[in-house]
Amino acid sequence: MSETMDDYVVNPHHFLDSVTKEIVEVLLENPKMPYSKTSLAEAADVSPDALYRRWEDFKEAGLVEEADVESKTQHWQLNSDSSIADNLGSLLYQDLRGESHQ
């Protein structure tokens, strides 16, 4: 029995690795919260090394922006003006809103 494209449902979670998914979920759930890289890794329950390996991609994609906080270390938050943040939010929370995968 062959599968047609109409029968195939894409799971958007398969396009994000688990580390990226955890980090993005934390940012989306707390869009105005300023995080150091270390505190973001802790909040997402991922290793700091795993976050650091992805960090330049997050910045280049416009997912994060530097937060305006008084601190000796840089803090970052979700760039809520970013289309990538909107798109990732749609992918991650599609099932929760009851939307179809079509």
C-alpha positions in Angstrom: 0.0 0.0 0.0 1.6 3.3 -1.0 1.2 6.4 1.0 0.1 9.6 -0.8 1.0 13.1 0.3 -2.6 13.6 1.5 -2.2 10.7 3.9 1.1 12.0 5.3 1.0 14.4 8.2 4.2 16.4 9.0 5.1 16.7 12.6 6.7 20.2 12.9 8.6 19.0 16.0 10.8 16.8 13.8 12.3 20.0 12.3 13.7 21.2 15.6 16.3 19.3 17.6 15.4 18.8 21.3 17.9 21.3 22.6 16.7 24.1 20.3 13.1 23.2 21.0 13.6 23.5 24.8 15.4 26.8 24.5 12.8 28.3 22.1 10.0 27.2 24.4 11.6 29.0 27.4 12.0 32.1 25.3 8.5 32.0 24.0 7.0 31.4 27.4 8.9 34.3 28.9 9.4 36.8 26.0 10.4 39.8 28.2 12.6 37.9 30.7 16.3 38.7 30.4 18.5 35.7 30.5 22.3 35.3 30.7 23.3 32.4 28.4 23.9 30.3 31.6 20.6 31.1 33.1 18.8 30.4 29.8 20.5 27.0 29.6 19.4 26.3 33.2 15.8 27.3 32.5 15.7 25.1 29.4 17.4 22.3 31.2 20.1 21.9 28.6 23.9 22.0 28.9 25.6 25.4 28.5 27.7 23.8 25.8 24.7 22.8 23.8 23.3 26.3 24.0 26.6 27.9 23.1 26.9 25.7 20.0 23.6 27.2 18.7 24.0 30.7 20.0 25.4 32.4 16.9 22.6 30.8 14.8 20.0 32.3 17.2 21.6 35.7 17.0 22.0 35.6 13.2 18.4 34.5 12.7 17.2 37.3 14.9 15.6 35.0 17.4 17.3 36.8 20.4 18.2 40.4 21.1 20.3 41.9 23.8 18.2 42.9 26.8 18.6 46.3 28.4 19.7 45.4 32.0 22.3 46.7 34.3 24.7 43.8 34.8 28.3 42.9 34.2 27.2 40.0 32.0 25.2 40.3 28.8 21.5 39.3 29.0 19.3 38.3 26.2 15.6 38.0 25.5 13.3 36.9 22.8 13.2 39.3 19.8 9.4 39.5 19.6 9.6 41.5 16.4 11.3 38.5 14.7 9.4 36.5 12.1 11.5 33.5 13.1 10.1 33.7 16.7 6.6 33.9 15.3 7.2 31.0 13.0 8.8 28.8 15.6 5.9 29.6 18.0 3.4 28.6 15.4 5.3 25.3 14.8 5.8 24.5 18.5 2.3 25.4 19.7 0.3 24.3 16.6 -1.1 21.2 18.4 -2.1 23.2 21.5 -4.3 25.5 19.5 -6.0 22.7 17.8 -4.8 23.6 14.3 -4.4 20.9 11.6 -1.0 20.0 10.2 -2.0 20.7 6.6 
